[in-house]
Amino acid sequence: MFDVRLLILCDEDRLHFFIVKKDTSKANELYQKGCDLDDGLACGNLGSNYAKGNGLNKDISKANALYQKGCNLDDGKACNNLGYNYAKGNGLNIDIS
């Protein structure tokens, strides 16, 4: 089975149909490039892929570091994901002293 998406766009008088092949590896490469250029959304998206293991080895600690960077760059979703992981204790060393 192929992992493709159907993209439908319309302009004023017609529909355009495109078949788009999913490429997680390329997406992660571009997210990394964006994050390196201080794009918070890219950092958050890359963090989510680390958290889920989408095209990368699952690594919650790496995901949290990327969420933190994304949050510092004003990406609300990254802040939310990091907050969720704090609430659940996912991949974080929590000092209870």
LINGIFEN-V213010 format. One line per field, one symbol per residue. phi: phi as a letter, one per 20 degrees, with the letter a starting at -180 (. if undefined). psi: psi as a letter, one per 40 degrees, with the letter a starting at -180 (. if undefined). Layout:
phi: ???
psi: ???
This chain:
phi: .edcceddccdfcbdcdcedefcfffgfffgfffffemefffffffgffffememcffbfffgfffffffffemeffffffffgfffememcedeee
psi: iigiihhhiiadeiihhhhhhhgdddddddddddddefhddddddddddddefgeihhgdddddddddddddefhddddddddddddefheihhhe.
